[in-house]
Amino acid sequence: MPSADTGGRSVLEGAFALLGALERAQVAGLTRLAADCGLPKTTAYRLLDQLAELGAVERCAGGYRVGPRLFRLGQRWQPHPGLRAAASESARRLAEVTGAMVGVNVLREGQTLVLDWTPGAPDGVRDQLRLDAVWPWFTAAGKVLVAGAHPRLPLGPQPAGWRREAAVIREDGVAFDREELVPGVCCVAVPLRGPGGRTVAALSVVTGAGRRLDRLADVVQRAGTTISAGLRGR
């Protein structure tokens, strides 16, 4: 229930506001967290103390950071039952065959989230990407997911020609990123389909520039077909 010392927020809302602020800042002190969340300093301290006892945050030299319990819980999240299990072996083989990094991706809140990275051969791409888990929606994987999503998906202004590109992606079953996000980094992505043919995730391969993406797409599509069959229980 809302409390006078949380500025009208419930305790749960205050706790999640603090966790969100820590996600953005990575490490922050009490004063900054209280100000960012619009909470009285005493309330922020009390909530952070409780979150620390639960392992959701931990104290460090700079103040506070996200704790290991949240990390473990996040590692278990998946948008479709069995997605991680169905994709793991094919992603590993794909990384071995191509020598490239392989990602399993979903779309949430207008962004591309990488559930899992499977590293390939060292080629400098990994250092450039830092294996970030959150990317704009217009990655190759994001394009696949948006093209297969409801047309009213709230994404804000879309690039000119997106409708045409989305139609091609749906027709060909593959999307490309030719150094559109990171110079020297290219990506191929295909949909992963669950029961009823619904796109539930995307499989992506990230590689350096200069590689024949059309040839790479054939290998990625075969892996995507295998994973999709597993998702459908076949």
ZIURSUL-V122433 format. One line per field, one symbol per residue. phi: phi as a letter, one per 40 degrees, with the letter a starting at -180 (. if undefined). psi: psi as a letter, one per 30 degrees, with the letter a starting at -180 (. if undefined). burial: + if it has 24 or more other ideal C-beta (glycine too) atoms within 12 Angstrom, else -. A space follows every 50 residues. Layout:
# ZIURSUL-V122433
phi=???
psi=???
burial=???
This chain:
# ZIURSUL-V122433
phi=.dbccbggcccccccccccccccccgbacdcccccccgbdcccccccccc ccccgcbbcadchbacccccdccccccacbdgccccccccccccccccgb cbbbbbbafgbcbccabbcbcdagcdcccffccbbccccdcccdcccccc ccdcbgdbdcgcdcccccccccgabbbbgcbbdgbbabbbcbbcdggccb abbbbbaccgccccccccccccccccccccccgb
psi=kklegghflleeeeeeeeeeeeeefeklleeeeeeefhkkeeeeeeeeee eeefgflkkaegcllklfeeeeeeffkkfkkgeeeffeeeeeeeeeefgl kkkkllkkhglkkjekkjkbkkgfeeeefghkfkllfgleeeeeeeeglk fgkjfakllkgeeeeeeeeeefgklljigeekkgklkkkllkkakggkjf akkkkklllfkjfeeeeeeeeeeeeeeeeefgg.
burial=-----+--+-+--++-+++-+++----+-+--++-++-+---+++-++-- ++---+++----+++++--+-------+-+--++-+++-++--++--+-+ +++++++---++++++++++--+-++--+----++++++++++++++++- ----+---------++--++--++++++--++--++++++++++----++ ++++++++--+-+--++-+++-++++++-++---
